[in-house]
Amino acid sequence: MDKPLPILCDSHCCTACSACVNSCKHDAIKMMEDERGELHPVIDKGKCIRCGLCEKVCPELFNNSPCKYDKPEVYYCWLKSIKSRKQSTSGGAGYAIACAVVKKGGHVWGAAYDENMTVRYIEADTIEDLSAIQKSKYVQSMVGNCYQQIKEELQRGELVLFAGTSCHVKGLRSYLRKDYPNLLTVDLICHGVPGYGIFKKYKEWLEQKYNDRMIYFDFRPKGRSGQEKGYCSQATFANLGNKTIEGKNNNYYVGFSRGIFLRNSCYQCTCKGEYRYADITIGDFWGLGKVSPFHNNRQRPYGISMLALNSEKGKSFLEYIRNDMFVEKRTYEEASISNGAYYRSCRKPLSNDLFWKEWNILSWEELSNKYFKLTNKDWLGYWIKKSFHPTILSGIKSLFNHIK
């Protein structure tokens, strides 16, 4: 009797980590877009030999998940280089780690836009290459066959850094099925990720609006001074150059922030909390000063990173970035204040099911008016950010926190 086809995880728990795809030596599994524009694995019955390896490496099936690391050491930090900090999200902790790996002769894997503005993991081997993987991209990154390439590099004894969402770090470790001393993993404090389909629809709407081809999108731009801009994004067009996207035009960001169109697995993420699958966790230190005093409020507008060293490997790596960053120790409790994405999944909005029924029927303009409309509170926050200097706003927030 023929063996049955492998049973892969369903769409509710699949994270598109692609461990199954990378494990198949017969090219019998492809990541295919579904009706939501999200990637899910599909088995080619004609090519599959029923070996079951894809089931064994899936981190969401049969308790295949690798072990989580113990209690982390937590720090706040920022790059000393003003130029590099301007080009990075938050305080630039991820960039500092990547630079250190490159300087040691290693390979860095991170998310970048390709020529079609699809987000996928690419390899960077020089400091110049790192610019493509800087900045946050609030779209799911395609894994492709990068796990296979990473394994080959690790087996040759080369140093490799993989930086991505927590579920993809989990997927890589599950695919490898053993720890490599020359592998360093970094995960991001993640709100959740939409599939490419929804971002593609937004991109096409912007291109039609500006009558130009979009070649880059910065979800969290910084101004010339290096201070983060609030309530706006920035699109780069082939002919028009940079355009600030704000107010009702920044509606993809509004929908993303409200969690309206995330993958189903993001609403029940298995990677949240203090104990992680990655050696290092990075994110924004939004709650800095709410447990222990922080007196350097002038640094807030430029972005301050949270750095959690989860494994012994991660903790020992601190010595390679300490000279490039201002670093001070804090606690997980303080890091998780005002950053719920660190320890809990995004709550699925009531509008989620109806949105997906209509997303391919309604135009982007219609979707925006129905699901992404700015509230009075949103407009008030937008007006305040536009009207007051970031340093003044930081001082007001600090005073308010102290009074509370």
C-alpha positions as CSV (number, residue, x, y, z in Angstrom):
1,M,0.0,0.0,0.0
2,D,1.3,3.5,-0.9
3,K,2.2,5.8,1.9
4,P,-0.2,8.7,2.4
5,L,0.8,12.2,1.4
6,P,2.3,14.3,4.2
7,I,-0.1,16.5,6.1
8,L,1.3,20.0,6.4
9,C,0.0,22.6,8.9
10,D,-3.2,24.4,7.8
11,S,-3.6,28.0,6.9
12,H,-4.5,29.0,10.5
13,C,-1.1,28.1,11.9
14,C,1.2,28.2,8.9
15,T,3.7,31.1,9.1
16,A,5.2,30.6,5.6
17,C,8.5,29.8,7.2
18,S,9.1,27.4,4.3
19,A,11.0,24.8,6.3
20,C,9.0,22.2,4.5
21,V,10.0,23.6,1.1
22,N,13.7,23.7,1.9
23,S,13.7,20.2,3.3
24,C,12.3,18.6,0.2
25,K,15.0,17.3,-2.1
26,H,12.5,16.4,-4.8
27,D,11.1,19.9,-5.3
28,A,7.7,18.5,-4.5
29,I,6.5,21.5,-2.4
30,K,5.9,25.0,-3.6
31,M,4.8,28.1,-1.8
32,M,1.7,29.4,-3.6
33,E,-0.4,32.5,-3.1
34,D,-3.9,31.8,-1.9
35,E,-7.0,34.0,-2.3
36,R,-5.7,36.5,0.2
37,G,-2.4,36.9,-1.5
38,E,-0.6,34.9,1.3
39,L,1.9,32.1,0.7
40,H,1.1,28.6,1.8
41,P,2.8,25.2,0.9
42,V,1.3,23.0,-1.8
43,I,2.4,19.4,-2.4
44,D,2.9,18.1,-5.9
45,K,1.5,14.6,-5.7
46,G,3.5,13.5,-8.7
47,K,6.9,14.5,-7.3
48,C,6.3,13.6,-3.6
49,I,7.9,10.3,-2.5
50,R,6.1,10.3,0.9
51,C,9.3,10.4,2.9
52,G,7.7,12.6,5.6
53,L,10.7,14.9,6.1
54,C,8.6,18.0,5.5
55,E,6.3,17.0,8.4
56,K,9.4,16.4,10.7
57,V,10.8,19.9,10.1
58,C,7.5,21.9,10.3
59,P,7.9,23.9,13.5
60,E,4.1,24.1,14.0
61,L,3.4,20.3,13.8
62,F,4.0,17.4,16.2
63,N,6.0,19.5,18.8
64,N,8.9,19.8,16.3
65,S,9.8,23.2,17.6
66,P,13.3,23.8,18.9
67,C,13.9,24.7,22.5
68,K,13.5,28.3,23.6
69,Y,16.3,30.0,25.4
70,D,16.4,31.1,29.0
71,K,15.8,34.5,30.6
72,P,17.4,37.3,28.6
73,E,19.7,40.2,29.5
74,V,17.9,43.3,28.3
75,Y,19.5,46.6,27.3
76,Y,18.6,49.9,25.7
77,C,21.0,51.2,23.1
78,W,21.6,53.3,20.0
79,L,24.3,53.7,17.4
80,K,27.1,56.2,18.1
81,S,27.3,56.9,14.4
82,I,24.7,59.6,13.6
83,K,24.8,58.7,9.9
84,S,24.1,55.0,10.4
85,R,21.5,55.7,13.0
86,K,19.6,58.0,10.6
87,Q,19.5,55.2,8.0
88,S,18.2,52.6,10.5
89,T,14.9,51.9,12.2
90,S,14.8,52.8,15.9
91,G,18.3,53.0,17.4
92,G,20.1,50.8,14.9
93,A,20.8,47.7,17.0
94,G,20.2,45.3,14.1
95,Y,22.6,47.3,11.9
96,A,25.3,47.2,14.6
97,I,25.0,43.4,14.9
98,A,25.1,42.9,11.1
99,C,28.2,45.1,10.7
100,A,30.0,43.1,13.4
101,V,29.2,39.9,11.5
102,V,30.4,41.3,8.2
103,K,33.6,42.6,9.8
104,K,34.2,39.1,11.1
105,G,33.9,37.7,7.5
106,G,30.4,36.4,7.9
107,H,27.2,36.4,5.9
108,V,24.1,38.4,6.9
109,W,20.6,37.3,5.8
110,G,17.8,39.8,6.1
111,A,14.6,41.1,4.4
112,A,14.9,43.4,1.3
113,Y,12.8,44.6,-1.6
114,D,13.5,43.1,-5.0
115,E,13.0,44.8,-8.3
116,N,9.2,44.1,-8.1
117,M,9.1,45.4,-4.5
118,T,8.4,41.9,-3.2
119,V,10.1,41.4,0.1
120,R,12.4,38.4,0.3
121,Y,15.5,37.3,2.3
122,I,18.8,38.2,0.7
123,E,22.4,37.8,1.6
124,A,24.7,40.7,2.4
125,D,28.5,40.1,2.6
126,T,29.7,43.7,2.7
127,I,28.9,46.8,4.7
128,E,27.5,48.4,1.5
129,D,25.2,45.4,1.0
130,L,23.6,46.0,4.4
131,S,21.7,49.1,3.3
132,A,19.1,47.0,1.4
133,I,18.2,45.1,4.6
134,Q,18.0,48.1,6.8
135,K,14.6,49.6,7.8
136,S,11.4,47.7,8.7
137,K,9.2,46.2,6.0
138,Y,5.7,45.6,7.2
139,V,5.1,42.8,4.7
140,Q,5.9,39.1,5.0
141,S,9.3,38.2,3.6
142,M,9.6,35.3,1.2
143,V,12.0,32.7,2.4
144,G,12.7,30.9,-0.9
145,N,15.5,28.4,-0.6
146,C,17.7,30.6,1.7
147,Y,17.7,27.9,4.5
148,Q,19.5,25.5,2.2
149,Q,22.1,28.2,1.4
150,I,22.5,29.0,5.1
151,K,23.0,25.3,5.9
152,E,25.7,25.0,3.3
153,E,27.5,28.1,4.7
154,L,27.3,26.7,8.2
155,Q,28.6,23.3,7.2
156,R,31.6,25.1,5.6
157,G,32.3,26.6,9.0
158,E,31.4,30.1,8.0
159,L,29.7,32.6,10.4
160,V,26.0,33.3,9.5
161,L,23.6,35.9,10.9
162,F,19.9,35.3,10.1
163,A,17.7,38.3,11.0
164,G,13.9,38.0,10.5
165,T,10.5,37.5,12.1
166,S,10.4,35.2,15.1
167,C,8.5,32.5,13.3
168,H,11.1,32.4,10.5
169,V,13.9,32.1,13.0
170,K,11.9,29.2,14.5
171,G,11.5,27.7,11.0
172,L,15.2,27.9,10.3
173,R,16.2,26.3,13.5
174,S,13.6,23.5,13.0
175,Y,14.9,23.0,9.5
176,L,18.5,22.7,10.6
177,R,17.5,20.2,13.4
178,K,20.6,21.0,15.4
179,D,22.4,24.0,16.8
180,Y,25.4,25.4,14.9
181,P,28.0,27.4,17.0
182,N,28.6,29.6,13.9
183,L,24.9,30.6,13.5
184,L,23.6,33.8,15.1
185,T,19.8,34.4,14.9
186,V,18.1,37.8,15.5
187,D,14.3,38.1,15.7
188,L,12.2,41.3,15.7
189,I,9.5,42.3,18.0
190,C,6.7,41.8,15.6
191,H,3.2,43.1,15.5
192,G,2.3,40.6,12.7
193,V,2.8,40.4,9.0
194,P,0.4,40.8,6.0
195,G,0.9,38.7,2.9
196,Y,2.2,40.4,-0.2
197,G,-1.2,40.6,-2.0
198,I,-2.6,43.4,0.2
199,F,0.6,45.5,-0.1
200,K,0.6,45.0,-3.9
201,K,-2.9,46.4,-4.1
202,Y,-1.8,49.4,-2.1
203,K,1.3,49.9,-4.2
204,E,-0.7,49.8,-7.4
205,W,-3.1,52.4,-6.0
206,L,-0.2,54.7,-5.1
207,E,1.4,54.2,-8.5
208,Q,-1.9,55.2,-10.2
209,K,-2.3,58.2,-7.9
210,Y,1.2,59.5,-8.7
211,N,1.3,58.2,-12.2
212,D,4.8,56.7,-11.6
213,R,6.4,53.4,-10.7
214,M,7.2,52.9,-7.0
215,I,10.7,51.5,-6.3
216,Y,10.9,51.7,-2.5
217,F,8.6,52.3,0.5
218,D,9.8,53.4,3.9
219,F,7.2,52.7,6.6
220,R,9.1,54.6,9.3
221,P,11.1,57.4,7.7
222,K,13.5,59.7,9.5
223,G,14.0,63.4,8.6
224,R,17.3,65.0,7.7
225,S,18.1,65.5,11.3
226,G,17.7,61.8,12.0
227,Q,14.5,62.3,14.0
228,E,11.7,59.9,13.3
229,K,8.7,61.3,11.5
230,G,5.3,60.5,13.1
231,Y,2.1,59.4,11.4
232,C,3.7,59.2,7.9
233,S,5.5,56.9,5.5
234,Q,7.7,57.7,2.5
235,A,7.4,56.3,-1.1
236,T,10.2,56.5,-3.6
237,F,9.1,56.7,-7.3
238,A,11.2,56.1,-10.3
239,N,10.8,59.6,-11.7
240,L,9.2,61.7,-8.9
241,G,11.7,60.6,-6.2
242,N,10.6,60.7,-2.6
243,K,7.0,61.5,-1.7
244,T,5.8,61.8,1.9
245,I,2.7,59.6,2.4
246,E,0.6,60.9,5.2
247,G,-3.0,61.3,6.5
248,K,-5.6,59.3,4.5
249,N,-3.0,58.3,1.9
250,N,-1.1,56.3,4.6
251,N,-4.0,53.9,4.9
252,Y,-2.0,50.7,4.5
253,Y,-0.1,51.6,7.7
254,V,-3.4,52.3,9.4
255,G,-4.8,48.9,8.5
256,F,-1.6,47.2,9.5
257,S,-1.5,48.9,12.9
258,R,-5.1,47.9,13.5
259,G,-4.3,44.3,12.6
260,I,-7.0,44.1,10.0
261,F,-5.2,42.1,7.3
262,L,-2.5,40.0,9.1
263,R,-1.9,36.3,8.5
264,N,-4.1,34.0,10.6
265,S,-1.1,32.6,12.5
266,C,-0.2,36.1,13.7
267,Y,-3.3,36.2,15.8
268,Q,-2.1,33.1,17.7
269,C,1.7,33.6,17.5
270,T,3.7,30.9,19.3
271,C,6.9,33.1,19.5
272,K,5.8,35.8,21.9
273,G,7.1,36.5,25.4
274,E,10.3,36.7,27.4
275,Y,11.7,33.3,26.3
276,R,12.6,33.2,22.6
277,Y,13.8,31.0,19.8
278,A,16.4,33.6,18.6
279,D,19.8,34.3,20.2
280,I,19.0,38.1,20.2
281,T,15.7,40.0,20.1
282,I,15.5,43.6,18.9
283,G,12.8,46.2,18.8
284,D,11.8,49.7,20.0
285,F,12.3,50.5,23.7
286,W,8.9,52.4,23.9
287,G,8.6,52.1,27.7
288,L,12.1,53.3,28.6
289,G,12.0,55.3,31.8
290,K,8.7,53.9,33.1
291,V,10.5,51.6,35.6
292,S,13.9,53.2,36.1
293,P,14.7,56.8,35.4
294,F,16.0,57.8,32.0
295,H,17.3,61.3,31.7
296,N,18.5,61.6,28.1
297,N,15.1,62.4,26.5
298,R,16.8,64.3,23.7
299,Q,17.7,60.8,22.2
300,R,14.1,59.6,22.0
301,P,13.2,61.3,18.7
302,Y,16.1,59.6,17.0
303,G,15.0,56.1,18.0
304,I,16.1,53.9,20.9
305,S,16.6,50.2,20.4
306,M,15.7,47.4,22.8
307,L,18.3,44.6,22.8
308,A,17.5,41.3,24.5
309,L,20.3,38.8,24.6
310,N,18.5,35.5,25.0
311,S,21.2,32.8,24.6
312,E,24.8,32.5,25.8
313,K,25.9,33.0,22.2
314,G,23.8,36.2,22.1
315,K,25.2,37.5,25.4
316,S,28.8,36.9,24.3
317,F,28.2,38.8,21.1
318,L,27.7,42.0,23.0
319,E,31.4,42.6,23.2
320,Y,31.6,42.9,19.3
321,I,29.1,45.8,19.2
322,R,29.7,47.6,22.5
323,N,32.2,50.0,21.1
324,D,29.8,51.1,18.3
325,M,26.8,51.7,20.5
326,F,25.7,53.4,23.7
327,V,24.4,50.5,25.8
328,E,22.8,50.3,29.2
329,K,21.2,47.4,31.0
330,R,17.5,47.3,31.8
331,T,14.9,44.6,32.4
332,Y,12.4,42.6,30.4
333,E,9.6,44.2,32.5
334,E,10.5,47.7,31.4
335,A,11.1,46.6,27.8
336,S,7.6,45.0,27.6
337,I,5.8,48.1,28.9
338,S,4.2,50.0,26.0
339,N,5.3,47.3,23.6
340,G,2.6,44.6,23.8
341,A,3.9,43.0,20.6
342,Y,6.8,41.7,22.7
343,Y,4.6,39.4,24.8
344,R,1.2,39.0,23.1
345,S,-0.3,38.3,19.8
346,C,-2.3,41.0,17.9
347,R,-6.0,40.7,18.6
348,K,-8.1,39.8,15.5
349,P,-10.5,42.7,14.8
350,L,-14.2,42.1,14.4
351,S,-13.9,43.5,10.8
352,N,-11.3,40.9,9.7
353,D,-13.6,38.3,8.2
354,L,-15.7,40.9,6.3
355,F,-12.6,42.6,5.1
356,W,-11.3,39.4,3.4
357,K,-14.6,38.8,1.8
358,E,-14.4,42.3,0.2
359,W,-10.7,43.0,-0.3
360,N,-10.7,41.7,-3.9
361,I,-14.1,43.1,-4.8
362,L,-13.7,46.7,-3.5
363,S,-11.2,49.2,-4.8
364,W,-8.4,50.4,-2.5
365,E,-10.2,53.7,-2.1
366,E,-13.4,51.9,-1.0
367,L,-11.5,49.6,1.4
368,S,-9.8,52.7,2.9
369,N,-13.1,54.5,3.4
370,K,-14.6,51.5,5.0
371,Y,-11.8,49.9,7.1
372,F,-8.9,52.3,7.4
373,K,-10.6,55.6,8.1
374,L,-8.7,57.8,10.6
375,T,-10.6,58.5,13.8
376,N,-10.7,61.8,15.7
377,K,-8.1,60.4,18.0
378,D,-5.8,59.6,15.1
379,W,-6.2,63.1,13.6
380,L,-5.4,64.6,17.0
381,G,-2.3,62.5,17.4
382,Y,-1.3,63.4,13.8
383,W,-1.8,67.2,14.5
384,I,0.2,67.1,17.7
385,K,3.1,65.3,16.0
386,K,3.1,67.8,13.2
387,S,2.8,70.8,15.4
388,F,5.4,70.2,18.1
389,H,9.1,69.4,18.0
390,P,9.9,65.8,18.9
391,T,12.1,66.8,21.8
392,I,9.2,68.8,23.3
393,L,6.9,65.9,22.9
394,S,9.3,63.5,24.6
395,G,9.6,65.9,27.5
396,I,5.8,66.1,27.9
397,K,5.5,62.3,27.8
398,S,8.3,62.0,30.4
399,L,6.6,64.5,32.7
400,F,3.2,62.8,32.3
401,N,4.8,59.4,33.1
402,H,6.4,60.8,36.1
403,I,3.2,62.3,37.4
404,K,1.4,59.0,36.9
